[in-house]
Amino acid sequence: MADHLFPCEQPFLAESIRLELGSHSFLVASSLQKQRMASFIKKLESNAFLMNLWAVSAAFFTYFSMYMFRKPFTAASFEDSLGAWDQKPLLVSAQVIGYLISKIIGVRVVSQMQPGRRAVALVGLILLSHAALLLFAVVPAPWHIAAIFLNGLPLGMVFGLVLGFLEGRKMTEALTAGLCASFILAGGFSKTVGQWTLQFLSQQLQLDMATAERWMPFVAGALFIVPLLASVWMLVRIPPPSAMDREARSERSPMNAADRRKMIGSYGLGLACIAIVYFLATILRSLRDDFAPEILSGMGAQVSASVYTSIDFYVAAIVLVVNSLGVLIVDNRKALILSFVISLVGFVTILTALVLTEIRMLTPVAFLIVIGAGLYLPYVAIHTTVFERMMAVTRDRGNIGFLMYVVDSLGYLGYVGIMLLRNVLPKSEENLSGQILSGFRWTCWISAMTSIVFVLIAIVYFHRLGMKSQASTRSMVEA
């Protein structure tokens, strides 16, 4: 009777029960996943080796993936001129100007970014840069120059956001060395990816070379969206610095305008020396990174795509082992001075490579490896040790993201100036590769000799600062 009066009730009840059970199963599964993740986080916090391996892997792959949205376009030659301007230097300059503006904005944004917002900011900035690469592919010339400028504009803040997950720990040097490995290795690998993508677009899809060069950066970036999201997911799950970390390296906190002014005013001379050294190292690094094919071609070498990755692998192995050893030194002042000594060794290595090349004792590939090792020793030392140990010595309120972005913005300002100057100056009768090689060699000589002077000044300044800090600490303890 009930079935006759209410013919739809039983199926409806059955469906309702299934939905209820399904919802309950989903909630149980979700709860189990949360429990497993909480258990995993506890394992990370209790196992130092596992936590450090997780953190360095997350940072490495996040920044490595970002590079695939920024650098593959430098593998293309862009031989067509735009009026009186060579196209490739113009495109590189436009992107670096965007990157520079991002660094300047980052002085404020990165230094005051709350930890809980870093991950969303990271993903959002990189996806915006990828959208700009789509514009680069579809808009007509010369508007593609504006598109590559927009590509660089969000990316300058990525490094500081990733660094925020790693600083203020006893293992920060090693973790940051792993982060720096990403941009050393990614520089060469991005060219390899760019050349492979160009070959695919031109040979498999039968695009003409000019069209393939336009689409290549967007396609190369699309390959790394999933690795990027997975890496940021890993970053978010890194536990914060422990009480022991904060005791050894000082607590790191967001900075307001007053904090930033105080830090610059307190350590102006020392920071100026570091900024000049970093300024010159950034110019060298950027020239080598963006024009490696032209430098090798100017020296008479023609190499395959995979060689660029091999070159940077050797550079990374040398530089990262040397700089990560800073974690073995407990005394912050001694570790800070050692980082300056490592920087001196780097600049002497550059001068040695130049001399050996003049007397033909280095092959073109060996030249690029030795120059790379020499310039990355100080460049990475500033990232891994100099500012980290400076903060630990002074115990001032703040974070190394602010200091990095002050010197980074100055470094890229210098590189932009050189790129623009090169296009303004009258062209010589040499081919493009010869011009770039000649300019790179002169820049190496001037930068290395100038930097040696300022590193020596920085050693004296921070040695005295460290002695004052130790004396102040001793007085407080005795009181």
Secondary structure as GFF3:
##gff-version 3
##sequence-region A 1 479
A	DSSP	alpha_helix	2	5	.	.	.	ID=ss1
A	DSSP	alpha_helix	9	46	.	.	.	ID=ss2
A	DSSP	alpha_helix	48	67	.	.	.	ID=ss3
A	DSSP	three_ten_helix	72	75	.	.	.	ID=ss4
A	DSSP	alpha_helix	87	112	.	.	.	ID=ss5
A	DSSP	three_ten_helix	115	117	.	.	.	ID=ss6
A	DSSP	alpha_helix	118	138	.	.	.	ID=ss7
A	DSSP	alpha_helix	143	155	.	.	.	ID=ss8
A	DSSP	alpha_helix	158	163	.	.	.	ID=ss9
A	DSSP	alpha_helix	172	199	.	.	.	ID=ss10
A	DSSP	pi_helix	200	204	.	.	.	ID=ss11
A	DSSP	alpha_helix	209	222	.	.	.	ID=ss12
A	DSSP	alpha_helix	225	236	.	.	.	ID=ss13
A	DSSP	alpha_helix	243	249	.	.	.	ID=ss14
A	DSSP	alpha_helix	257	266	.	.	.	ID=ss15
A	DSSP	alpha_helix	268	290	.	.	.	ID=ss16
A	DSSP	alpha_helix	292	298	.	.	.	ID=ss17
A	DSSP	alpha_helix	305	324	.	.	.	ID=ss18
A	DSSP	three_ten_helix	325	328	.	.	.	ID=ss19
A	DSSP	alpha_helix	332	358	.	.	.	ID=ss20
A	DSSP	alpha_helix	364	381	.	.	.	ID=ss21
A	DSSP	pi_helix	382	386	.	.	.	ID=ss22
A	DSSP	alpha_helix	387	394	.	.	.	ID=ss23
A	DSSP	alpha_helix	400	424	.	.	.	ID=ss24
A	DSSP	alpha_helix	432	478	.	.	.	ID=ss25
###
